[in-house]
Amino acid sequence: MTRRQLLTAAPAAAAASIAGPVQAATRGIKFGLTPVFLSNDLELLDQLRTFLARRTGLEVVLVQRRTYEEITSLLISGQLTAAWICGYPFVSYREELALVAVPVWRGQPLYRSYLIVDADRHASSLDDLKGDVHAFSDPNSNSGYLVTRAALAKRQWRPEEFFRHSFFTYGHRNVVRAVASGLAQSGSVDGYVWEVISEIEPELTGRTRVLERSELLGFPPVACPRRSQDTPETLALKRALLDMNSDPLGTEVLKELRLDGFSDAKPSVFDGIAAKLALVRSLG
């Protein structure tokens, strides 16, 4: 298995287990994936699909799209059984979505957002980044956009006012690459992703430095449409995820993802993200 491909941002080019148009998917579970976790490592994707199909007894189709918005739209419209999304869209659509399971990383269903800069840069806080070219991950990402957006809102700034220029890379690894290469002077990135890249590609993260770490926030969850949270398909998927670390194949997938397992966490885990969203909205 090519571990370097684990967290890249490009969608899967071709695989029988990955859907193109969602309408073409057959009966069973349609499980959406954003670029945060899985990409064009087809072997890992197939292992995940095989595990879920075996544990649920249902056909499983994995659905990938380039942006969080595309997956969230498919989820809310009921075209997906469930999707591995981000805490930001979850709290944005709290009335329409329900939790299926939340990953556990380093013993908790929590993670942090990292603000990163060039490894040799002399900066000590966000305030030192005024006038930067800044890389964000996705406009619907908590760690790759909302956390920094909220930190600026506390200072009565908007990104377009604070940074000389900002852009979206549509992948957390791409944020790291942008800062490491000098394309961006600073970036907002998922701390879990940065840490995993540090294990599998230390020469990349070694060219960056973590300037600030956010408080602990709810880890990107697996969610489903609220109206279908009690369907047999959704309940079967939930059981499979919660029991993942007791299955040999499931354990192997978790090992590659550097996760401990999945938990039946409560929606309150995402209250910190909801507070950041409220702060940003208050600024207008």
TILUMDREN-509963 format. One record per residue (C-alpha): residue number from 1; x, y, z. Coordinates in nm, 2 decimals, padded with zeros to 4 digits. Each point is the difference from the previous one (the first is absolute). Layout:
NUM:X:Y:Z
...
***
This chain:
1:00.00:00.00:00.00
2:00.13:00.34:-00.09
3:-00.03:00.20:00.32
4:00.11:00.32:-00.16
5:-00.33:00.01:-00.19
6:-00.21:-00.03:00.31
7:-00.07:00.37:00.05
8:00.04:00.15:-00.34
9:-00.28:00.21:-00.13
10:-00.06:-00.14:-00.35
11:-00.32:-00.20:-00.04
12:00.02:-00.37:-00.10
13:00.04:-00.03:-00.37
14:-00.17:-00.33:-00.05
15:-00.11:-00.29:00.20
16:-00.30:-00.23:-00.01
17:-00.08:00.07:00.36
18:-00.01:00.38:-00.04
19:-00.31:00.16:-00.14
20:-00.01:00.26:-00.27
21:-00.36:00.13:-00.03
22:-00.17:-00.09:00.32
23:-00.32:-00.10:-00.18
24:00.19:-00.29:-00.16
25:00.06:-00.16:00.33
26:-00.18:-00.33:00.08
27:-00.19:-00.09:00.31
28:00.19:-00.01:00.33
29:00.21:00.26:00.17
30:00.13:00.31:-00.18
31:00.28:00.14:00.22
32:00.14:00.34:-00.09
33:00.36:00.10:00.06
34:00.16:00.35:00.00
35:00.37:00.06:-00.09
36:00.09:00.02:00.37
37:00.06:-00.37:00.04
38:00.01:-00.21:-00.31
39:00.11:00.07:-00.35
40:00.15:-00.20:-00.28
41:00.14:-00.28:00.21
42:-00.22:-00.25:-00.17
43:00.11:-00.30:00.22
44:-00.09:00.18:00.32
45:-00.34:00.11:-00.15
46:-00.07:-00.36:-00.10
47:00.09:-00.12:00.35
48:-00.24:00.25:00.15
49:-00.28:-00.10:-00.24
50:00.07:-00.37:00.06
51:-00.01:00.04:00.37
52:-00.33:00.19:00.00
53:-00.16:-00.24:-00.25
54:00.10:-00.30:00.20
55:-00.11:00.14:00.34
56:-00.33:00.14:-00.12
57:-00.09:-00.28:-00.25
58:-00.09:00.27:-00.25
59:00.15:00.13:-00.32
60:00.21:00.31:00.07
61:00.08:00.27:-00.25
62:00.26:00.26:00.09
63:-00.08:00.35:-00.14
64:00.28:00.26:-00.03
65:-00.01:00.36:-00.10
66:00.25:00.28:-00.01
67:-00.16:00.24:00.25
68:-00.18:-00.03:00.33
69:-00.29:00.19:-00.14
70:-00.07:-00.26:-00.27
71:00.00:-00.29:00.25
72:-00.21:00.20:00.25
73:-00.26:00.08:-00.27
74:-00.03:-00.36:-00.10
75:-00.04:-00.10:00.37
76:-00.27:00.26:00.08
77:-00.19:-00.09:-00.31
78:-00.01:-00.36:00.10
79:00.21:-00.13:-00.29
80:00.25:-00.15:00.25
81:-00.07:-00.23:00.29
82:00.27:00.17:00.20
83:00.33:00.20:-00.05
84:00.32:00.07:00.18
85:-00.02:00.38:00.01
86:00.14:00.28:00.22
87:-00.13:00.15:00.32
88:-00.07:00.33:-00.18
89:-00.26:-00.12:-00.24
90:-00.14:-00.22:00.28
91:-00.08:00.29:00.22
92:-00.11:00.21:-00.29
93:-00.27:-00.26:-00.09
94:-00.06:-00.13:00.36
95:-00.38:-00.01:-00.06
96:00.04:-00.22:-00.31
97:00.28:-00.23:00.11
98:00.06:-00.25:00.27
99:00.32:-00.17:00.12
100:00.08:-00.35:-00.09
101:00.34:-00.03:00.16
102:00.30:00.22:00.09
103:00.36:-00.12:-00.05
104:00.22:-00.03:00.30
105:00.36:00.13:-00.04
106:00.25:-00.02:00.28
107:-00.26:-00.11:00.24
108:-00.26:00.27:-00.07
109:-00.26:00.09:-00.26
110:00.18:00.33:-00.03
111:00.27:00.18:-00.20
112:00.15:00.34:-00.06
113:00.05:00.25:-00.27
114:00.36:00.10:-00.07
115:00.12:00.34:-00.13
116:00.33:-00.08:-00.19
117:00.28:00.21:-00.15
118:00.33:-00.06:-00.16
119:00.24:-00.18:00.23
120:00.25:00.28:00.01
121:-00.25:00.29:00.03
122:00.03:00.22:00.31
123:-00.36:00.04:00.10
124:-00.17:-00.07:00.33
125:-00.38:00.05:-00.05
126:-00.28:00.05:-00.24
127:00.05:00.38:00.03
128:00.34:-00.04:-00.16
129:-00.16:-00.14:-00.32
130:-00.18:00.32:-00.10
131:00.06:00.07:-00.37
132:00.09:-00.37:-00.07
133:-00.10:-00.21:-00.30
134:-00.19:-00.27:00.20
135:-00.11:-00.35:-00.10
136:-00.34:-00.13:00.12
137:-00.11:-00.36:-00.06
138:-00.38:00.04:-00.09
139:-00.26:00.26:00.07
140:-00.20:-00.26:00.19
141:00.29:-00.13:00.21
142:00.01:00.06:00.37
143:00.37:-00.04:00.05
144:00.10:00.12:-00.35
145:-00.21:00.32:00.01
146:-00.26:00.06:00.28
147:00.25:00.00:00.29
148:00.22:00.26:-00.16
149:-00.30:00.20:-00.12
150:-00.14:00.00:00.36
151:00.34:00.11:00.14
152:00.00:00.29:-00.24
153:-00.36:00.08:00.09
154:00.10:00.04:00.36
155:00.24:00.27:-00.12
156:-00.28:00.16:-00.22
157:00.18:-00.11:-00.32
158:-00.12:-00.20:-00.30
159:00.25:-00.21:-00.19
160:-00.02:00.22:-00.31
161:00.09:00.30:00.22
162:00.27:-00.16:00.21
163:00.19:-00.21:-00.27
164:00.14:00.16:-00.31
165:-00.14:-00.30:-00.19
166:-00.15:-00.34:00.10
167:-00.09:-00.30:-00.20
168:-00.15:-00.35:00.04
169:00.20:-00.31:-00.08
170:-00.28:-00.25:00.05
171:00.21:-00.24:00.20
172:00.19:00.03:00.33
173:00.31:-00.16:-00.14
174:-00.01:00.26:-00.27
175:00.01:00.27:00.26
176:00.31:-00.15:00.15
177:00.15:-00.02:-00.35
178:-00.09:00.36:-00.08
179:00.18:00.13:00.32
180:00.29:-00.24:-00.04
181:00.06:00.11:-00.36
182:-00.04:00.38:00.07
183:-00.32:00.02:-00.20
184:-00.16:00.12:00.32
185:00.16:00.17:00.29
186:-00.23:-00.16:00.25
187:-00.29:-00.24:00.01
188:-00.29:-00.15:00.20
189:00.01:-00.38:00.02
190:-00.16:-00.30:00.18
191:00.24:-00.09:00.28
192:-00.08:-00.37:-00.03
193:00.10:00.01:-00.37
194:00.32:00.20:00.07
195:00.10:-00.26:00.27
196:-00.07:-00.29:-00.23
197:00.20:00.16:-00.28
198:00.28:00.05:00.25
199:00.01:-00.38:00.04
200:-00.01:-00.10:-00.36
201:00.16:00.30:-00.17
202:00.21:00.18:00.26
203:00.21:00.18:-00.27
204:-00.32:00.19:-00.10
205:-00.12:00.11:00.34
206:00.36:00.06:00.10
207:00.00:00.31:-00.23
208:-00.29:00.14:00.21
209:-00.05:00.10:00.36
210:-00.31:00.00:00.22
211:-00.05:00.35:00.11
212:-00.32:-00.04:00.20
213:-00.22:-00.29:00.10
214:-00.37:00.05:00.07
215:-00.19:-00.14:00.29
216:-00.13:-00.36:-00.03
217:-00.31:-00.02:-00.23
218:-00.23:-00.27:-00.12
219:00.17:-00.24:-00.25
220:-00.15:00.00:-00.35
221:-00.30:-00.24:00.04
222:-00.19:-00.25:-00.20
223:-00.35:00.14:-00.04
224:-00.33:-00.09:-00.17
225:-00.32:00.17:-00.09
226:-00.20:00.04:00.32
227:-00.31:-00.15:-00.16
228:00.17:-00.32:-00.08
229:00.21:-00.05:00.32
230:-00.21:-00.30:00.10
231:00.00:-00.19:-00.33
232:00.15:-00.35:-00.01
233:00.28:00.11:-00.23
234:00.10:00.29:00.23
235:-00.02:-00.21:00.32
236:00.21:-00.28:-00.17
237:00.26:00.26:-00.10
238:00.01:00.14:00.35
239:00.05:-00.34:00.16
240:00.28:-00.08:-00.25
241:00.19:00.32:00.08
242:-00.04:-00.03:00.37
243:00.13:-00.36:-00.01
244:00.28:00.08:-00.25
245:00.28:-00.05:00.24
246:-00.11:-00.36:00.08
247:00.03:-00.11:-00.36
248:00.34:-00.10:-00.15
249:-00.07:00.19:-00.33
250:-00.16:00.29:00.18
251:00.31:00.02:00.23
252:00.23:00.01:-00.30
253:-00.20:00.29:-00.15
254:00.01:00.19:00.33
255:00.37:-00.06:00.02
256:00.05:00.16:-00.34
257:-00.21:00.29:00.11
258:00.17:00.03:00.34
259:-00.33:-00.01:00.17
260:-00.10:-00.19:00.32
261:-00.35:-00.08:-00.12
262:-00.34:00.16:-00.01
263:-00.22:00.12:00.29
264:-00.36:00.07:00.06
265:00.07:00.36:00.10
266:-00.27:00.25:00.07
267:-00.07:00.31:-00.21
268:00.12:00.22:00.28
269:00.36:-00.10:-00.10
270:-00.05:00.26:-00.28
271:-00.12:00.29:00.22
272:00.34:00.16:-00.03
273:-00.02:00.01:-00.38
274:-00.36:00.13:00.03
275:00.13:00.29:00.21
276:00.26:00.09:-00.26
277:-00.26:00.00:-00.27
278:-00.22:00.23:00.21
279:00.29:00.23:00.06
280:00.07:00.02:-00.37
281:-00.36:00.06:-00.09
282:-00.03:00.28:00.26
283:00.27:00.19:-00.19
284:-00.22:-00.01:-00.31
***
